[in-house]
């Protein structure tokens, strides 16, 4: 789904819900008494204020929670990409053949993150599965036997970078599963429906139709837009508008190419452009 399609779908959902709410209000209005169904309008408005305040507090908390998860996933993806480029530099201080093997495997790791791994995150099928190239790098690292201070220092730095990379990857994956639990979604939709239903009791045959439509239409639009925003923040990895894309890792692949030119290092990664083993 492209960004334009995603935005259009969201707009259509908001319009559809708003139109249904307005239509419901106008139908109820035909049978409503002059002054609405409530005998005491001030008391009814006070109850509605409690409903609206409760929904505002709950939705505000959930938006903060979802945005925090969204930002953590974005930051994790960027940090992971940065560490991969740094590990390429560190690998150049290892003895052969580990130097070439680790460099090739890092390229495949980056391709995999930006390719098949990212697709599986969007589909929600990645789970806790490790990146296969991380395992390949670990096995290659076990063959390294530092013979001087430079190689020993590079070895120590690599281990530190590996730990940081895995932490960043964990942050990235954290946002792929969503942080809003199902019971919270149930409560949000229940309260939203309750607010819209309560609005219908403000139907007033003595009020102009356009005013009644504006009354319920604005509430329906705001509530629906907020729920759509929560859905987008809760599932940040998608192709639509506002979705996280593997831009940082793709940029890292370009940086790696430039670094290898400077290091006069020729690579032949054992994977295709999307990180699949060959």
Buried (B, 14 or more C-beta within 10 A) or exposed (E): EEBEEBEBBBEEBBEEBBEEBBEBBBEBBEEBEEEBBBEEEEEBEEEBEEBBEEBEEBBEEBBEBBBEBBBBBBBBBBBBBBBBBBBBBBBBBBBEEBBBBBBBBBBBBBBBBBBBBBBBBBEEEBEEEEBBBBEBBEEBBEEBEBEEEEBBEBBEBBEEBBEBBBBBBEBBBBBBBBBBEEEBBEBBEEBBEEBBEBBBBBBBBEBEEEEBBEBBBEBBBBBBBBBBBBBBBBBBBBBBBBBBBBEBBBBBBEBBEEBBEEBEBEBEBEBBEBBEEE
